[in-house]
Amino acid sequence: MQYFELTPLTHLSLADLDLDALSDYLAAHGDYGRDHEKSQLLTHWGLLHEGHPTVAGMLLFGHEPQRYIPYARIDAARFSGTDWGVLPVEAQNISGQLLEVIASAEIFLQSVVPGAVHEVLREGVINAVVHRDYSIQQSIRLRILEDRIQIHSPGCPPPSVTLTNMGAGVHVLRNPRIYTRLASADFMPYGCMGIARIYGFLREQTGYGLSLSIGAEAQGEVIFSIRNGLAIKP
């Protein structure tokens, strides 16, 4: 199986990767690879191919990743009502390397959604970043409305993944190299059980569940939706 994340960007070179960011990653998340040449390590990880960054390599450690993959970002917006067909009261295009994108999205959510179950939302953002289809030229969309919060992730799951078994923890990795680097950075402490964990956490702690839409109903994307204003039970 050929993964799109392994596609080499042949117009780019090793110089287009931020090796300082790679060094910081290695220092923060274990010693593995410190004694290896960075180019060899990147190649071993599937982030460099014959001297060219792959899609995964550019997204994780590239200088200005959105300069070359402009849709690999999160478009976040907050609306005053329940309709997101109007101008938002606050909006932000969240870009950078994937670790930065996740961190910035979490900061945005904390600033505009007081009282929400932020751990659940963070899990939803990470799930979208890891499992979205990067061959589709569309950004992840984060929509905050008065009655709900939605994360729109481009691409349908593989045919074997359904709403039912997704909620039970069934998964097929679309971007295994990206997943592995984020897991090594402790962004995936529960493995691929994110959606199943979110279901259980919401039911237990708030009394409400999670709404997921996939396939034709979601027009080629996965839509993650929870009620706005949820709070942990006392």
Summary of the structure (lengths in Angstrom):
residues: 234
radius of gyration: 17.9
end to end distance: 47.8
largest distance: 55.6
contacts: 719
relative contact order: 0.14
helix: 40%
strand: 17%
